[in-house]
Amino acid sequence: MNRHDINIENIKKGLKNPSRVLDEIVLEYIYRAPMVALNAYNTIGTNVFEREWDMLVVLDTARVDALRMVSEEYDFINDVDSIWSVGGASAEWLARTFDEKHLDKIQNTAFLSAQNHLQQILDTKIHKKDTDRRLTFNTLQLMPSVSIDQLGKAEYLFKFETIGEEGPFGHKEGNTPPKYVTDRGIAVGRKNEFDRLILQYHQPHTPWFSKALSEGRDLKYHEYD
């Protein structure tokens, strides 16, 4: 059942949470979907492959204002600047970042991700967890993305909990704890000679925090990590 279907259950949810109606219906179809479609034809924002770097650390859901608040606590954070992203959500960012225009650089890039839908986005242009948001995510098919096998290396990091074997925890829904992202990044960086390395961390993020709240429990050890 589509979460945007008109039925008694969804009407009750809408009356109880009017802000979600605004976010999931009005903003989705009036603002987000048209902007994604526009982005397919004329890139909005700065593609990271247009900048010079050796390793890119992607902190999924991290906010610039939050980084500025804690920057003085860490010696290695010298400055917190911002640029316009090429995507307002992970699926759009993946589809627009790994585009044909930057194929030469992409072929020499290792992308290690704590998410689990890179192949869905690059090879099918459909994010299965968001199939009820058809208008937004079908526009991904308009984007000139490369296929996943054109990356120098692409890995889902739940397979490397611990290093070198499919892990015992196997957080296949995403949200692989940060330590596994770091450890695998070090291993790949030392063993291979890619021009660029992207590490995509996925915490803090749903579903762990939201699951803990909905179940009325404290976070488990690995959920804090």
MINU-570659 format. One record per residue: x, z, y negated of N, C-alpha, C in turn; residue number from 1. Coordinates in pm, whole numbers, padded with zeros to 5 digits. Example, Ala and Ser with C-alpha at 12.3 -4.5 7.8 and 13.67 -1.06 7.14 Angstrom:
BEGIN
    n_xx    n_zz    n_yy   ca_xx   ca_zz   ca_yy    c_xx    c_zz    c_yy    n
   01319   00780   00569   01230   00780   00450   01320   00780   00330    1
   01285   00708   00225   01367   00714   00106   01290   00787  -00003    2
This chain:
BEGIN
    n_xx    n_zz    n_yy   ca_xx   ca_zz   ca_yy    c_xx    c_zz    c_yy    n
   00085   00000   00120   00000   00000   00000   00088   00000  -00124    1
   00057  -00086  -00216   00132  -00095  -00341   00099   00025  -00429    2
   00201   00085  -00489   00175   00203  -00572   00100   00167  -00699    3
   00090   00036  -00731   00017  -00007  -00850  -00124  -00055  -00816    4
  -00165  -00046  -00689  -00301  -00083  -00652  -00401   00008  -00722    5
  -00516  -00049  -00754  -00622   00031  -00816  -00706   00094  -00706    6
  -00694   00224  -00688  -00771   00297  -00589  -00785   00441  -00637    7
  -00868   00517  -00568  -00897   00654  -00610  -00771   00739  -00616    8
  -00686   00725  -00514  -00564   00806  -00509  -00474   00779  -00629    9
  -00455   00651  -00661  -00368   00617  -00773  -00430   00654  -00907   10
  -00562   00645  -00917  -00629   00686  -01040  -00610   00835  -01063   11
  -00621   00916  -00957  -00599   01060  -00968  -00455   01089  -01012   12
  -00361   01016  -00953  -00221   01036  -00990  -00199   01000  -01137   13
  -00266   00893  -01181  -00251   00850  -01319  -00308   00950  -01417   14
  -00422   01009  -01383  -00482   01109  -01470  -00397   01235  -01477   15
  -00332   01267  -01366  -00250   01388  -01362  -00114   01366  -01431   16
  -00063   01241  -01423   00068   01211  -01482   00059   01085  -01567   17
  -00004   01093  -01685  -00019   00974  -01769   00113   00912  -01812   18
   00220   00993  -01821   00349   00938  -01861   00403   00842  -01756   19
   00369   00866  -01628   00414   00775  -01521   00340   00643  -01528   20
   00214   00647  -01572   00140   00521  -01589   00210   00436  -01694   21
   00248   00500  -01803   00320   00428  -01908   00450   00370  -01855   22
   00524   00449  -01779   00656   00407  -01732   00647   00301  -01624   23
   00561   00322  -01524   00560   00237  -01406   00473   00112  -01420   24
   00382   00110  -01515   00296  -00007  -01529   00318  -00075  -01664   25
   00295  -00002  -01771   00303  -00064  -01904   00446  -00110  -01932   26
   00543  -00018  -01924   00681  -00055  -01953   00737  -00152  -01850   27
   00693  -00135  -01726   00745  -00221  -01619   00708  -00366  -01642   28
   00582  -00394  -01670   00537  -00532  -01677   00542  -00592  -01817   29
   00544  -00508  -01918   00548  -00560  -02055   00691  -00568  -02107   30
   00778  -00476  -02062   00914  -00473  -02115   01019  -00506  -02008   31
   01026  -00429  -01899   01136  -00444  -01805   01137  -00581  -01737   32
   01024  -00621  -01682   01020  -00748  -01609   01058  -00867  -01696   33
   01002  -00881  -01817   01045  -00993  -01902   01193  -00988  -01937   34
   01248  -00867  -01958   01389  -00856  -01992   01478  -00896  -01875   35
   01438  -00862  -01753   01515  -00903  -01634   01511  -01055  -01621   36
   01394  -01113  -01644   01383  -01259  -01636   01471  -01326  -01741   37
   01471  -01273  -01862   01555  -01326  -01968   01703  -01313  -01932   38
   01739  -01202  -01871   01877  -01177  -01831   01925  -01277  -01727   39
   01831  -01334  -01650   01868  -01432  -01549   01921  -01561  -01611   40
   01876  -01591  -01731   01915  -01716  -01797   02020  -01697  -01905   41
   02021  -01583  -01968   02115  -01557  -02077   02159  -01412  -02068   42
   02279  -01389  -02015   02324  -01254  -01984   02312  -01160  -02102   43
   02244  -01049  -02079   02234  -00943  -02178   02339  -00838  -02145   44
   02427  -00811  -02235   02529  -00711  -02209   02664  -00771  -02175   45
   02757  -00686  -02135   02895  -00725  -02105   02923  -00712  -01957   46
   02960  -00821  -01894   02999  -00818  -01754   03135  -00750  -01742   47
   03149  -00658  -01649   03275  -00583  -01637   03393  -00673  -01604   48
   03365  -00789  -01543   03474  -00880  -01510   03529  -00952  -01633   49
   03468  -00931  -01747   03520  -00986  -01872   03618  -00890  -01939   50
   03636  -00772  -01880   03730  -00673  -01932   03851  -00665  -01839   51
   03961  -00608  -01891   04082  -00591  -01812   04084  -00452  -01750   52
   04098  -00443  -01620   04108  -00316  -01550   04159  -00339  -01408   53
   04212  -00235  -01348   04258  -00240  -01209   04158  -00171  -01117   54
   04106  -00056  -01162   04005   00016  -01084   03890   00055  -01174   55
   03770   00029  -01128   03649   00064  -01202   03573   00170  -01123   56
   03546   00283  -01187   03469   00390  -01126   03327   00382  -01181   57
   03231   00359  -01094   03090   00349  -01133   03021   00480  -01094   58
   02974   00554  -01194   02901   00678  -01170   02752   00647  -01186   59
   02687   00623  -01077   02546   00583  -01083   02463   00695  -01144   60
   02384   00662  -01244   02293   00750  -01319   02365   00840  -01420   61
   02499   00831  -01430   02569   00914  -01529   02532   00868  -01669   62
   02512   00963  -01760   02468   00933  -01896   02582   00954  -01994   63
   02588   00864  -02094   02694   00872  -02194   02688   01005  -02269   64
   02568   01048  -02305   02558   01174  -02380   02605   01293  -02298   65
   02579   01291  -02167   02624   01400  -02080   02776   01399  -02068   66
   02836   01279  -02056   02981   01270  -02049   03046   01322  -02177   67
   02985   01292  -02290   03040   01340  -02417   03034   01492  -02425   68
   02929   01551  -02368   02914   01696  -02374   03022   01769  -02295   69
   03068   01708  -02184   03165   01776  -02098   03306   01721  -02112   70
   03325   01620  -02196   03455   01551  -02203   03570   01645  -02238   71
   03546   01746  -02321   03653   01836  -02362   03699   01928  -02249   72
   03620   01935  -02142   03657   02019  -02028   03756   01951  -01935   73
   03781   01821  -01956   03867   01746  -01865   03976   01674  -01943   74
   04100   01698  -01908   04214   01639  -01979   04220   01487  -01964   75
   04170   01435  -01852   04183   01291  -01828   04077   01208  -01902   76
   03980   01272  -01966   03881   01199  -02044   03928   01199  -02190   77
   03982   01087  -02232   04034   01077  -02368   03929   01032  -02468   78
   03838   00947  -02422   03739   00892  -02513   03617   00852  -02431   79
   03500   00865  -02489   03377   00823  -02423   03310   00719  -02512   80
   03322   00595  -02472   03264   00484  -02547   03152   00424  -02463   81
   03086   00324  -02512   02977   00261  -02437   02969   00113  -02469   82
   02919   00035  -02373   02889  -00106  -02391   02753  -00133  -02329   83
   02692  -00244  -02366   02566  -00283  -02305   02591  -00330  -02163   84
   02517  -00274  -02067   02528  -00314  -01928   02455  -00446  -01906   85
   02491  -00515  -01796   02421  -00639  -01762   02295  -00612  -01680   86
   02265  -00484  -01656   02145  -00453  -01579   02094  -00314  -01610   87
   01962  -00300  -01615   01901  -00171  -01642   01877  -00090  -01517   88
   01901  -00149  -01400   01888  -00080  -01271   01995  -00136  -01179   89
   02021  -00063  -01070   02131  -00102  -00981   02116  -00244  -00927   90
   01995  -00280  -00885   01974  -00412  -00827   02008  -00522  -00927   91
   01959  -00507  -01048   01986  -00607  -01151   02135  -00609  -01186   92
   02197  -00492  -01194   02339  -00484  -01226   02423  -00555  -01120   93
   02392  -00533  -00994   02466  -00598  -00886   02450  -00750  -00891   94
   02327  -00796  -00908   02301  -00939  -00909   02369  -01009  -01024   95
   02375  -00942  -01141   02431  -01007  -01260   02581  -00988  -01271   96
   02634  -00879  -01216   02778  -00855  -01221   02853  -00952  -01131   97
   02806  -00965  -01008   02875  -01051  -00911   02817  -01193  -00920   98
   02844  -01258  -01031   02788  -01391  -01054   02895  -01499  -01035   99
   02847  -01622  -01020   02935  -01734  -00988   03040  -01760  -01095  100
   03010  -01725  -01218   03102  -01748  -01328   03234  -01675  -01309  101
   03229  -01561  -01239   03349  -01478  -01221   03398  -01480  -01077  102
   03371  -01589  -01006   03403  -01597  -00864   03551  -01572  -00835  103
   03640  -01630  -00914   03783  -01614  -00888   03824  -01467  -00887  104
   03773  -01391  -00981   03806  -01248  -00989   03737  -01171  -00877  105
   03613  -01209  -00846   03536  -01141  -00743   03602  -01156  -00606  106
   03661  -01271  -00581   03726  -01294  -00452   03848  -01205  -00432  107
   03899  -01149  -00539   04014  -01059  -00530   03976  -00916  -00567  108
   03850  -00883  -00541   03799  -00749  -00573   03746  -00681  -00447  109
   03781  -00554  -00430   03723  -00472  -00323   03615  -00385  -00385  110
   03496  -00390  -00329   03383  -00313  -00381   03339  -00214  -00274  111
   03358  -00085  -00301   03324   00020  -00206   03208   00099  -00264  112
   03095   00100  -00194   02972   00152  -00254   02910   00264  -00172  113
   02865   00367  -00243   02790   00475  -00180   02642   00440  -00173  114
   02603   00328  -00231   02467   00277  -00213   02462   00198  -00083  115
   02343   00147  -00052   02332   00076   00076   02261  -00058   00064  116
   02252  -00115  -00057   02173  -00237  -00067   02246  -00355  -00132  117
   02380  -00353  -00129   02455  -00464  -00186   02421  -00597  -00119  118
   02418  -00597   00016   02391  -00722   00086   02249  -00771   00060  119
   02153  -00679   00052   02015  -00719   00020   02010  -00796  -00112  120
   02078  -00741  -00211   02071  -00801  -00344   02143  -00934  -00350  121
   02265  -00942  -00297   02342  -01065  -00308   02292  -01175  -00216  122
   02246  -01140  -00097   02210  -01244   00000   02061  -01274   00006  123
   01975  -01180  -00032   01831  -01206  -00027   01764  -01194  -00163  124
   01833  -01130  -00259   01781  -01107  -00393   01654  -01021  -00391  125
   01640  -00939  -00287   01525  -00849  -00277   01575  -00709  -00246  126
   01531  -00613  -00325   01562  -00474  -00300   01444  -00415  -00224  127
   01460  -00392  -00094   01348  -00357  -00008   01276  -00230  -00050  128
   01348  -00135  -00108   01284  -00010  -00149   01195  -00029  -00271  129
   01207  -00144  -00334   01128  -00169  -00454   01037  -00290  -00436  130
   00991  -00315  -00314   00909  -00433  -00291   00776  -00426  -00364  131
   00732  -00305  -00403   00608  -00295  -00478   00628  -00327  -00625  132
   00755  -00349  -00665   00782  -00390  -00802   00821  -00538  -00800  133
   00731  -00619  -00741   00762  -00758  -00713   00796  -00838  -00838  134
   00724  -00815  -00946   00745  -00894  -01065   00887  -00879  -01118  135
   00937  -00754  -01118   01073  -00731  -01168   01178  -00786  -01073  136
   01170  -00750  -00947   01281  -00780  -00859   01281  -00923  -00806  137
   01169  -00994  -00808   01172  -01134  -00771   01252  -01216  -00871  138
   01263  -01168  -00993   01342  -01240  -01092   01490  -01238  -01057  139
   01533  -01152  -00967   01672  -01152  -00924   01708  -01284  -00858  140
   01610  -01352  -00801   01637  -01479  -00735   01677  -01588  -00834  141
   01654  -01562  -00962   01693  -01659  -01064   01839  -01644  -01104  142
   01903  -01534  -01061   02038  -01505  -01106   02142  -01573  -01017  143
   02246  -01630  -01076   02346  -01707  -01000   02449  -01618  -00932  144
   02405  -01535  -00840   02495  -01440  -00774   02575  -01508  -00663  145
   02692  -01453  -00637   02769  -01497  -00520   02710  -01431  -00396  146
   02752  -01476  -00280   02711  -01410  -00156   02809  -01297  -00125  147
   02767  -01205  -00041   02850  -01087  -00016   02983  -01123   00049  148
   02986  -01232   00129   03110  -01269   00196   03212  -01334   00101  149
   03174  -01353  -00025   03268  -01407  -00124   03345  -01298  -00197  150
   03307  -01172  -00173   03386  -01062  -00227   03512  -01044  -00144  151
   03620  -00996  -00208   03742  -00972  -00132   03719  -00872  -00021  152
   03642  -00768  -00049   03601  -00668   00049   03476  -00602  -00002  153
   03382  -00575   00087   03261  -00502   00051   03230  -00403   00162  154
   03216  -00276   00128   03193  -00172   00229   03083  -00078   00186  155
   03002  -00037   00285   02909   00073   00267   02981   00199   00314  156
   02989   00298   00229   03079   00409   00257   03022   00514   00352  157
   02893   00505   00387   02844   00600   00488   02911   00574   00623  158
   02970   00456   00639   03038   00424   00765   03175   00490   00774  159
   03221   00550   00664   03355   00606   00661   03352   00756   00634  160
   03259   00822   00698   03251   00967   00692   03286   01021   00833  161
   03399   01041   00875   03528   01044   00810   03598   00907   00811  162
   03719   00903   00753   03791   00779   00736   03815   00709   00870  163
   03786   00578   00871   03825   00496   00984   03725   00486   01097  164
   03614   00554   01089   03514   00546   01195   03376   00567   01133  165
   03273   00521   01201   03138   00541   01148   03108   00690   01153  166
   03080   00746   01040   03081   00890   01025   02969   00964   01095  167
   02987   01094   01118   02888   01176   01185   02767   01207   01097  168
   02784   01196   00964   02674   01227   00874   02590   01104   00848  169
   02657   00991   00820   02589   00864   00808   02475   00864   00708  170
   02504   00889   00581   02399   00890   00479   02357   00747   00448  171
   02282   00687   00539   02251   00545   00530   02155   00512   00418  172
   02085   00612   00365   01994   00587   00253   02071   00583   00121  173
   02200   00595   00128   02280   00604   00006   02318   00748  -00017  174
   02380   00775  -00133   02417   00911  -00169   02527   00969  -00081  175
   02616   00885  -00033   02733   00936   00037   02805   01034  -00054  176
   02839   01154  -00007   02906   01253  -00091   03033   01196  -00155  177
   03064   01238  -00278   03175   01179  -00353   03309   01183  -00282  178
   03336   01288  -00204   03468   01299  -00143   03498   01182  -00050  179
   03394   01126   00015   03416   01013   00103   03444   00886   00024  180
   03382   00873  -00093   03409   00759  -00179   03554   00763  -00225  181
   03598   00880  -00269   03736   00896  -00316   03837   00870  -00205  182
   03815   00931  -00088   03909   00916   00023   03919   00771   00069  183
   03805   00704   00078   03808   00564   00122   03872   00475   00015  184
   03847   00506  -00110   03910   00429  -00217   04062   00438  -00212  185
   04115   00558  -00185   04259   00578  -00173   04313   00499  -00054  186
   04242   00505   00058   04287   00436   00179   04291   00285   00159  187
   04186   00229   00101   04181   00084   00079   04285   00042  -00024  188
   04300   00122  -00130   04396   00090  -00233   04539   00087  -00183  189
   04571   00178  -00091   04708   00184  -00038   04735   00076   00067  190
   04632   00038   00142   04651  -00054   00253   04643  -00200   00210  191
   04568  -00227   00103   04543  -00365   00063   04602  -00394  -00075  192
   04603  -00521  -00110   04659  -00563  -00239   04557  -00643  -00319  193
   04439  -00588  -00337   04338  -00654  -00419   04374  -00636  -00567  194
   04337  -00735  -00647   04362  -00726  -00790   04278  -00616  -00854  195
   04157  -00597  -00799   04064  -00501  -00859   03995  -00420  -00750  196
   03963  -00296  -00783   03894  -00207  -00690   03780  -00138  -00764  197
   03659  -00149  -00709   03542  -00083  -00766   03494   00026  -00670  198
   03484   00148  -00722   03429   00259  -00645   03296   00297  -00707  199
   03189   00284  -00629   03056   00317  -00681   03010   00449  -00620  200
   03017   00554  -00701   02964   00685  -00661   02814   00685  -00687  201
   02742   00768  -00609   02597   00764  -00619   02534   00900  -00645  202
   02616   00997  -00674   02562   01130  -00705   02606   01172  -00845  203
   02522   01242  -00920   02390   01294  -00881   02284   01185  -00884  204
   02197   01186  -00786   02098   01080  -00776   01989   01125  -00680  205
   01875   01057  -00688   01775   01075  -00584   01828   01006  -00458  206
   01783   01041  -00336   01664   01121  -00311   01689   01270  -00292  207
   01815   01315  -00290   01839   01454  -00252   01773   01554  -00345  208
   01795   01539  -00474   01737   01635  -00567   01586   01632  -00561  209
   01528   01513  -00557   01383   01501  -00554   01326   01554  -00424  210
   01397   01532  -00313   01350   01583  -00185   01351   01735  -00183  211
   01457   01793  -00238   01466   01939  -00242   01352   01997  -00325  212
   01322   01934  -00438   01213   01982  -00523   01079   01969  -00454  213
   01056   01854  -00390   00926   01833  -00325   00907   01924  -00205  214
   01018   01963  -00140   01011   02051  -00024   01022   02198  -00062  215
   01041   02225  -00192   01048   02363  -00238   01165   02440  -00181  216
   01280   02377  -00172   01397   02442  -00113   01518   02424  -00204  217
   01622   02504  -00177   01748   02488  -00249   01823   02367  -00193  218
   01916   02316  -00272   01998   02206  -00224   02086   02251  -00108  219
   02105   02163  -00010   02197   02191   00099   02340   02171   00049  220
   02437   02215   00131   02577   02212   00088   02620   02072   00047  221
   02592   01972   00133   02641   01837   00105   02566   01775  -00013  222
   02450   01829  -00049   02374   01776  -00161   02432   01821  -00296  223
   02504   01930  -00295   02572   01975  -00416   02696   01890  -00444  224
   02757   01841  -00338   02890   01782  -00343   02898   01662  -00437  225
